[in-house]
Structures are given as structure tokens and as C-alpha cells.
Amino acid sequence: MTQPPISRFPVAAREELPADLAERFDVVEEKSGFLPNIFAALAWRPDEALAFFAMHDSVMNKETPGLSKADRELIVVATSAGNDCLYCVVAHGAVARIRAKDPYIADQVAVDWRKAPLSPRMHAVLAVATRLAAEPAAVTPDDLASLTAHGLTQDDVWDVGMITSFFALSNRLAHFAALVPNPEFYSMGRTAPEA
């Protein structure tokens, strides 16, 4: 089977990238063993790519008492599934499996987060996140209060909104560009960790 192009738009040659973006690519590739297609697909617009990755890092690469890195990835998986975004479900599903140390959780959340074996806190988080992703005007103060009732701080509640909103942008870009997930993502984190 022939792999389709990774994007409908131009893909910049690696040697043509600005130094800061090329350095970022090297770091990501060294850490993961491959370059996720989103990097190559966005690189033809370097300033936007750098801003996109900076925003990604600011909302995803932190842990707070209310939201772990695994929780953040599960927000992406649930909302991206609701937005029918194959790229983000596959890519962030891989990261969620690794961060949660659970080979099944991302698939369960993507198919039906309501039935996934999650804590009541995470069910509340995903209820609000998926509502924001699908019906943003329907989110109420009671929804936000449900999150604080489950122990999320005001900063955590904001992060739920920021992650959901940022990945709404990402989902739409992935659809618009017809981004193709890297084959490597499909097998990542599929083996249960040793006890």
C-alpha cells in the first residue's frame, strides 16, 4: 500500500528550515525516534509553526495537581474523537497510552469516554471538554463548578478550556491539510508495563 502525502500543502525541505525550527525538529526526532508529520506539515509557514508548537508546549508539557500530562492527552483524544480528527486521535492516543501507562485507555476514550474506566474527576473533565468542543455556547458556570467540585483549581479549569480550544484549532488544521498520522504512532504504548 502506498502512503499518501502527509499534507495537501507544501512540505518544506529540511535544509530550507530556519535554524530555530530545524533545531526543534532535531530535538523532537531524537526524543521520539521519528518526526511527527504535524511538524513537517506546518513547517512551510515557519512563524506559524513556531507559535503553534509554543502554544502546544505551554498547555501540554506541565503537570498540576488537578491535571497530569496523561489527563491532558486524554482531553485531546476525547475532543479530537468528537471532531473526527484521525491525526490527533492517533498521535495523542499514542502519547496518552505512554503517559497513562495503559495500553487500552486511549482507544476506550476515543470510542466512548463515558464508558472508559476513568475516575469521576476525569469523567467530569471530559464531559466539560467534549461539550466545549461540540457546543461551546452550551458550556455554563455549572459546568465549571463541576470541575472545581472535583478538586480542579481555577488554573486547571482554564487549562481544560485552553487544551480543548487549542486542539479544536489543531483538529481543523489536520482536516484542512488532510494530515496523515505517522505509522509509528499506531504501535506506541501498546504493551502493558511490567508490574
Backbone as CSV, one residue per row, in Angstrom:
resi,resn,N_x,N_y,N_z,CA_x,CA_y,CA_z,C_x,C_y,C_z
1,MET,0.844,-1.177,0.000,0.000,0.000,0.000,0.891,1.243,0.000
2,THR,0.559,2.210,-0.822,1.322,3.440,-0.918,0.860,4.426,0.141
3,GLN,1.811,5.029,0.822,1.494,6.032,1.841,1.090,7.329,1.132
4,PRO,-0.075,7.896,1.473,-0.476,9.158,0.836,0.440,10.295,1.297
5,PRO,0.427,11.417,0.575,1.211,12.575,1.028,0.777,12.968,2.439
6,ILE,1.691,13.523,3.214,1.342,13.853,4.599,0.453,15.080,4.707
7,SER,0.380,15.888,3.639,-0.421,17.104,3.672,-0.822,17.499,2.258
8,ARG,-1.921,18.238,2.156,-2.342,18.803,0.873,-1.500,20.021,0.499
9,PHE,-0.745,20.519,1.446,0.019,21.742,1.253,1.501,21.415,1.133
10,PRO,2.313,22.382,0.726,3.741,22.103,0.554,4.402,21.618,1.847
11,VAL,5.376,20.768,1.690,6.186,20.298,2.818,7.599,20.818,2.566
12,ALA,8.061,21.696,3.449,9.369,22.339,3.276,10.489,21.319,3.400
13,ALA,11.494,21.488,2.586,12.691,20.651,2.692,13.395,20.971,4.005
14,ARG,13.881,19.970,4.649,14.518,20.129,5.964,15.650,21.158,5.923
15,GLU,16.430,21.136,4.852,17.577,22.051,4.753,17.156,23.506,4.502
16,GLU,15.886,23.726,4.208,15.394,25.092,3.978,14.768,25.713,5.226
17,LEU,14.692,24.957,6.305,14.042,25.454,7.514,14.895,26.509,8.209
18,PRO,14.259,27.483,8.862,15.004,28.403,9.717,15.695,27.611,10.832
19,ALA,16.792,28.133,11.323,17.615,27.412,12.304,16.830,27.017,13.547
20,ASP,15.973,27.907,14.062,15.241,27.577,15.292,14.244,26.439,15.074
21,LEU,13.617,26.394,13.915,12.682,25.322,13.623,13.422,24.010,13.347
22,ALA,14.525,24.098,12.637,15.334,22.894,12.370,15.843,22.298,13.680
23,GLU,16.259,23.158,14.599,16.731,22.686,15.905,15.601,21.993,16.663
24,ARG,14.420,22.567,16.606,13.243,21.970,17.252,12.961,20.583,16.663
25,PHE,13.041,20.477,15.348,12.812,19.196,14.682,13.834,18.163,15.151
26,ASP,15.086,18.567,15.251,16.143,17.641,15.683,15.871,17.110,17.087
27,VAL,15.455,17.992,17.988,15.176,17.597,19.371,14.008,16.610,19.415
28,VAL,12.939,16.917,18.697,11.761,16.044,18.682,12.118,14.691,18.077
29,GLU,12.833,14.711,16.974,13.196,13.472,16.297,14.112,12.607,17.154
30,GLU,15.042,13.242,17.857,15.940,12.496,18.733,15.177,11.859,19.888
31,LYS,14.222,12.602,20.439,13.462,12.108,21.588,12.507,10.977,21.199
32,SER,11.819,11.122,20.066,10.787,10.149,19.705,11.253,9.088,18.716
33,GLY,12.360,9.339,18.044,12.848,8.382,17.052,12.302,8.633,15.653
34,PHE,11.407,9.606,15.514,10.855,9.986,14.214,10.299,11.402,14.341
35,LEU,10.013,12.015,13.217,9.437,13.358,13.224,7.939,13.246,12.947
36,PRO,7.093,13.586,13.923,5.655,13.551,13.667,5.290,14.436,12.468
37,ASN,4.384,13.941,11.655,4.043,14.627,10.415,3.520,16.041,10.614
38,ILE,2.933,16.345,11.758,2.447,17.704,12.001,3.588,18.718,11.896
39,PHE,4.783,18.325,12.319,5.929,19.235,12.241,6.259,19.548,10.797
40,ALA,6.415,18.512,9.996,6.751,18.716,8.586,5.641,19.464,7.860
41,ALA,4.390,19.176,8.200,3.264,19.788,7.506,3.129,21.281,7.799
42,LEU,3.470,21.701,8.997,3.339,23.120,9.353,4.570,23.941,9.006
43,ALA,5.671,23.293,8.710,6.956,23.990,8.552,7.016,24.937,7.365
44,TRP,6.134,24.787,6.404,6.179,25.690,5.249,5.777,27.111,5.621
45,ARG,5.178,27.265,6.824,4.856,28.585,7.377,5.582,28.672,8.727
46,PRO,6.895,28.927,8.719,7.724,28.787,9.932,7.259,29.592,11.137
47,ASP,6.844,30.838,10.955,6.423,31.647,12.101,5.181,31.050,12.762
48,GLU,4.238,30.611,11.945,3.033,29.987,12.489,3.362,28.651,13.154
49,ALA,4.274,27.900,12.550,4.668,26.614,13.129,5.275,26.823,14.515
50,LEU,6.188,27.778,14.633,6.818,28.034,15.930,5.793,28.485,16.970
51,ALA,4.858,29.337,16.572,3.819,29.794,17.501,2.924,28.625,17.909
52,PHE,2.568,27.768,16.962,1.733,26.593,17.229,2.416,25.683,18.244
53,PHE,3.695,25.373,18.025,4.400,24.462,18.921,4.624,25.089,20.291
54,ALA,4.827,26.406,20.344,4.974,27.084,21.636,3.678,26.994,22.441
55,MET,2.545,27.196,21.774,1.258,27.089,22.472,1.022,25.648,22.920
56,HIS,1.321,24.702,22.048,1.196,23.289,22.418,1.974,23.008,23.699
57,ASP,3.232,23.403,23.715,4.080,23.128,24.873,3.554,23.793,26.138
58,SER,3.034,25.013,26.002,2.591,25.741,27.195,1.377,25.087,27.840
59,VAL,0.524,24.420,27.069,-0.653,23.798,27.672,-0.488,22.304,27.937
60,MET,0.446,21.654,27.242,0.542,20.192,27.351,1.726,19.695,28.173
61,ASN,2.781,20.464,28.276,4.006,19.969,28.920,4.145,20.408,30.363
62,LYS,3.046,20.360,31.094,3.108,20.675,32.522,2.195,19.717,33.263
63,GLU,2.457,19.583,34.533,1.607,18.786,35.424,1.126,19.723,36.521
64,THR,-0.124,19.584,36.864,-0.658,20.313,38.012,-1.358,19.287,38.895
65,PRO,-1.673,19.652,40.135,-2.361,18.676,40.986,-3.673,18.169,40.385
66,GLY,-4.351,19.004,39.601,-5.636,18.612,39.029,-5.557,17.934,37.681
67,LEU,-4.460,18.150,36.934,-4.345,17.596,35.583,-2.929,17.105,35.325
68,SER,-2.798,15.806,35.223,-1.495,15.236,34.870,-1.276,15.367,33.368
69,LYS,-0.080,15.037,32.909,0.182,15.028,31.466,-0.688,13.983,30.777
70,ALA,-0.915,12.854,31.425,-1.804,11.831,30.849,-3.228,12.362,30.734
71,ASP,-3.719,13.056,31.764,-5.060,13.647,31.718,-5.177,14.610,30.543
72,ARG,-4.157,15.419,30.343,-4.160,16.397,29.255,-4.272,15.697,27.902
73,GLU,-3.542,14.600,27.758,-3.606,13.852,26.494,-4.991,13.233,26.293
74,LEU,-5.619,12.778,27.372,-6.956,12.193,27.247,-7.991,13.243,26.859
75,ILE,-7.813,14.478,27.299,-8.679,15.568,26.831,-8.549,15.696,25.319
76,VAL,-7.312,15.660,24.829,-7.087,15.768,23.381,-7.747,14.605,22.647
77,VAL,-7.574,13.398,23.162,-8.140,12.221,22.497,-9.664,12.325,22.446
78,ALA,-10.303,12.636,23.561,-11.778,12.690,23.604,-12.323,13.788,22.704
79,THR,-11.744,14.976,22.770,-12.274,16.082,21.963,-11.934,15.893,20.489
80,SER,-10.783,15.338,20.191,-10.414,15.086,18.796,-11.292,13.992,18.194
81,ALA,-11.662,13.003,18.997,-12.601,11.978,18.515,-13.943,12.626,18.197
82,GLY,-14.381,13.523,19.064,-15.632,14.244,18.816,-15.577,15.095,17.565
83,ASN,-14.378,15.546,17.206,-14.179,16.345,15.992,-13.753,15.491,14.797
84,ASP,-13.796,14.159,14.953,-13.441,13.230,13.873,-12.038,13.472,13.316
85,CYS,-11.105,13.800,14.187,-9.747,14.102,13.737,-8.848,12.875,13.904
86,LEU,-8.677,12.139,12.825,-7.859,10.937,12.852,-6.432,11.240,13.310
87,TYR,-5.829,12.288,12.752,-4.437,12.568,13.098,-4.267,12.741,14.607
88,CYS,-5.072,13.585,15.213,-4.892,13.882,16.643,-5.288,12.705,17.532
89,VAL,-6.313,11.944,17.140,-6.677,10.771,17.930,-5.536,9.766,17.924
90,VAL,-4.962,9.521,16.750,-3.891,8.524,16.642,-2.620,9.017,17.335
91,ALA,-2.196,10.247,17.041,-0.943,10.762,17.608,-1.043,10.942,19.117
92,HIS,-2.099,11.583,19.578,-2.219,11.836,21.019,-2.701,10.600,21.768
93,GLY,-3.357,9.701,21.072,-3.676,8.411,21.683,-2.404,7.658,22.036
94,ALA,-1.413,7.722,21.152,-0.123,7.072,21.425,0.533,7.683,22.661
95,VAL,0.552,9.001,22.716,1.172,9.683,23.856,0.379,9.397,25.138
96,ALA,-0.954,9.369,25.036,-1.785,9.075,26.214,-1.509,7.676,26.746
97,ARG,-1.380,6.693,25.849,-1.086,5.327,26.311,0.229,5.297,27.080
98,ILE,1.221,6.002,26.574,2.537,6.027,27.224,2.459,6.756,28.565
99,ARG,1.855,7.928,28.574,1.814,8.725,29.806,0.926,8.103,30.873
100,ALA,-0.145,7.439,30.450,-1.035,6.782,31.416,-0.535,5.390,31.796
101,LYS,0.471,4.905,31.070,0.991,3.543,31.277,-0.152,2.519,31.170
102,ASP,-0.996,2.740,30.152,-2.171,1.902,29.948,-2.360,1.705,28.442
103,PRO,-2.191,0.469,27.949,-2.269,0.243,26.506,-3.685,0.321,25.928
104,TYR,-4.701,0.427,26.769,-6.082,0.390,26.305,-6.816,1.725,26.415
105,ILE,-6.373,2.590,27.314,-7.170,3.749,27.704,-7.471,4.700,26.552
106,ALA,-6.527,4.947,25.667,-6.768,5.903,24.584,-7.858,5.402,23.647
107,ASP,-7.843,4.110,23.323,-8.882,3.558,22.455,-10.243,3.644,23.131
108,GLN,-10.285,3.343,24.428,-11.550,3.402,25.161,-12.096,4.824,25.184
109,VAL,-11.227,5.795,25.419,-11.652,7.195,25.466,-12.087,7.664,24.077
110,ALA,-11.361,7.271,23.048,-11.701,7.708,21.691,-13.050,7.157,21.242
111,VAL,-13.343,5.916,21.600,-14.595,5.303,21.152,-15.772,5.803,21.991
112,ASP,-15.629,5.797,23.314,-16.708,6.283,24.192,-16.135,6.573,25.569
113,TRP,-15.723,7.797,25.777,-15.095,8.185,27.044,-16.046,7.970,28.228
114,ARG,-17.359,7.987,27.985,-18.325,7.823,29.076,-18.229,6.441,29.713
115,LYS,-17.811,5.446,28.910,-17.696,4.077,29.408,-16.260,3.710,29.767
116,ALA,-15.334,4.587,29.522,-13.929,4.298,29.825,-13.726,4.228,31.341
117,PRO,-12.800,3.385,31.781,-12.551,3.231,33.218,-11.716,4.396,33.767
118,LEU,-12.384,5.522,33.934,-11.744,6.742,34.412,-12.320,7.123,35.771
119,SER,-11.599,7.956,36.479,-12.087,8.451,37.766,-13.286,9.379,37.539
120,PRO,-14.113,9.574,38.569,-15.209,10.556,38.441,-14.684,11.943,38.054
121,ARG,-13.497,12.301,38.562,-12.898,13.600,38.205,-12.657,13.685,36.707
122,MET,-12.061,12.635,36.104,-11.784,12.682,34.667,-13.059,12.595,33.840
123,HIS,-14.066,11.873,34.324,-15.345,11.881,33.611,-15.925,13.297,33.589
124,ALA,-15.818,14.017,34.706,-16.297,15.398,34.753,-15.502,16.281,33.798
125,VAL,-14.182,16.112,33.790,-13.322,16.895,32.896,-13.717,16.652,31.438
126,LEU,-13.865,15.388,31.065,-14.179,15.078,29.667,-15.592,15.496,29.296
127,ALA,-16.513,15.488,30.254,-17.871,15.973,29.976,-17.828,17.449,29.579
128,VAL,-17.064,18.241,30.321,-16.969,19.669,30.020,-16.163,19.891,28.734
129,ALA,-15.058,19.190,28.587,-14.207,19.381,27.405,-14.946,19.014,26.118
130,THR,-15.638,17.882,26.125,-16.342,17.481,24.900,-17.530,18.395,24.618
131,ARG,-18.163,18.921,25.648,-19.230,19.904,25.418,-18.654,21.163,24.786
132,LEU,-17.527,21.634,25.319,-16.888,22.824,24.753,-16.478,22.581,23.301
133,ALA,-15.987,21.390,23.001,-15.559,21.079,21.632,-16.739,21.036,20.665
134,ALA,-17.884,20.505,21.122,-19.026,20.300,20.226,-20.040,21.438,20.257
135,GLU,-20.274,22.004,21.438,-21.299,23.036,21.622,-20.771,24.124,22.548
136,PRO,-19.822,24.920,22.097,-19.181,25.869,23.012,-20.143,26.807,23.729
137,ALA,-21.206,27.208,23.071,-22.160,28.128,23.711,-22.964,27.451,24.808
138,ALA,-22.940,26.124,24.858,-23.710,25.387,25.867,-22.968,25.238,27.188
139,VAL,-21.703,25.601,27.239,-20.940,25.489,28.489,-21.416,26.568,29.454
140,THR,-21.723,26.134,30.682,-22.312,27.032,31.674,-21.405,27.170,32.899
141,PRO,-21.708,28.139,33.747,-20.982,28.232,35.011,-21.101,26.953,35.845
142,ASP,-22.227,26.253,35.738,-22.393,24.992,36.462,-21.386,23.949,35.979
143,ASP,-21.078,23.951,34.682,-20.060,23.034,34.164,-18.708,23.313,34.818
144,LEU,-18.368,24.588,34.889,-17.081,24.950,35.505,-17.086,24.607,36.991
145,ALA,-18.230,24.831,37.649,-18.335,24.496,39.072,-18.190,22.991,39.289
146,SER,-18.640,22.186,38.328,-18.490,20.739,38.480,-17.016,20.347,38.502
147,LEU,-16.203,21.102,37.799,-14.767,20.804,37.793,-14.118,21.194,39.119
148,THR,-14.455,22.349,39.636,-13.873,22.735,40.929,-14.381,21.813,42.038
149,ALA,-15.607,21.304,41.900,-16.128,20.353,42.890,-15.330,19.054,42.886
150,HIS,-14.673,18.771,41.782,-13.818,17.577,41.688,-12.356,17.895,42.005
151,GLY,-12.097,19.069,42.560,-10.756,19.393,43.028,-9.869,20.133,42.053
152,LEU,-10.392,20.526,40.895,-9.569,21.298,39.964,-9.474,22.736,40.449
153,THR,-8.309,23.316,40.297,-8.130,24.728,40.625,-8.643,25.573,39.461
154,GLN,-8.703,26.873,39.678,-9.107,27.778,38.601,-8.150,27.654,37.412
155,ASP,-6.860,27.507,37.697,-5.883,27.314,36.618,-6.138,26.013,35.866
156,ASP,-6.480,24.946,36.580,-6.785,23.671,35.929,-8.015,23.797,35.035
157,VAL,-9.043,24.467,35.532,-10.268,24.656,34.754,-9.940,25.419,33.469
158,TRP,-9.124,26.466,33.599,-8.704,27.217,32.413,-7.945,26.308,31.446
159,ASP,-7.075,25.459,31.994,-6.317,24.538,31.132,-7.239,23.604,30.360
160,VAL,-8.316,23.130,30.983,-9.281,22.291,30.261,-9.793,23.056,29.037
161,GLY,-10.149,24.316,29.244,-10.626,25.145,28.131,-9.560,25.428,27.094
162,MET,-8.333,25.708,27.551,-7.244,26.005,26.610,-6.872,24.782,25.782
163,ILE,-6.769,23.629,26.424,-6.419,22.399,25.694,-7.502,22.105,24.656
164,THR,-8.744,22.154,25.074,-9.850,21.878,24.161,-9.861,22.866,23.000
165,SER,-9.687,24.131,23.296,-9.718,25.170,22.260,-8.520,25.080,21.324
166,PHE,-7.349,24.854,21.880,-6.161,24.731,21.039,-6.289,23.535,20.097
167,PHE,-6.798,22.424,20.618,-6.915,21.256,19.760,-8.099,21.334,18.812
168,ALA,-9.059,22.213,19.071,-10.077,22.490,18.055,-9.384,23.109,16.837
169,LEU,-8.460,24.026,17.089,-7.642,24.595,16.010,-6.830,23.499,15.328
170,SER,-6.157,22.695,16.109,-5.323,21.631,15.560,-6.151,20.645,14.742
171,ASN,-7.319,20.246,15.262,-8.201,19.317,14.541,-8.598,19.891,13.194
172,ARG,-8.940,21.153,13.177,-9.375,21.769,11.923,-8.227,21.893,10.929
173,LEU,-7.048,22.226,11.411,-5.879,22.252,10.524,-5.578,20.866,9.968
174,ALA,-5.681,19.856,10.810,-5.417,18.485,10.366,-6.415,18.068,9.292
175,HIS,-7.690,18.418,9.477,-8.691,18.118,8.449,-8.392,18.889,7.162
176,PHE,-8.140,20.182,7.295,-7.933,21.060,6.148,-6.740,20.612,5.309
177,ALA,-5.674,20.205,5.997,-4.454,19.777,5.304,-4.453,18.283,4.981
178,ALA,-5.462,17.551,5.458,-5.527,16.091,5.284,-4.265,15.426,5.829
179,LEU,-3.891,15.798,7.067,-2.689,15.237,7.683,-2.832,13.732,7.891
180,VAL,-1.768,13.043,7.628,-1.728,11.594,7.762,-0.894,11.251,9.001
181,PRO,-1.436,10.430,9.925,-0.640,10.036,11.087,0.577,9.202,10.674
182,ASN,1.675,9.387,11.374,2.859,8.548,11.158,2.522,7.108,11.528
183,PRO,3.010,6.135,10.766,2.765,4.733,11.111,3.260,4.371,12.514
184,GLU,4.319,5.018,12.967,4.896,4.713,14.286,3.898,4.908,15.416
185,PHE,2.989,5.873,15.264,2.039,6.163,16.335,1.140,4.974,16.663
186,TYR,0.805,4.197,15.658,-0.183,3.136,15.860,0.267,2.076,16.850
187,SER,1.557,1.834,16.954,2.030,0.779,17.845,2.585,1.297,19.173
188,MET,2.772,2.577,19.305,3.365,3.127,20.527,2.478,2.886,21.754
189,GLY,3.112,2.448,22.849,2.410,2.296,24.111,1.392,1.167,24.147
190,ARG,1.487,0.226,23.230,0.506,-0.857,23.166,0.825,-2.012,24.102
191,THR,2.039,-2.061,24.631,2.420,-3.141,25.534,2.214,-2.689,26.963
192,ALA,1.551,-3.525,27.754,1.322,-3.181,29.156,2.654,-3.114,29.892
193,PRO,2.838,-2.105,30.755,4.085,-2.008,31.517,4.228,-3.181,32.485
194,GLU,5.461,-3.537,32.736,5.725,-4.628,33.686,5.375,-4.171,35.091
195,ALA,4.840,-5.080,35.875,4.423,-4.744,37.251,5.602,-4.558,38.159
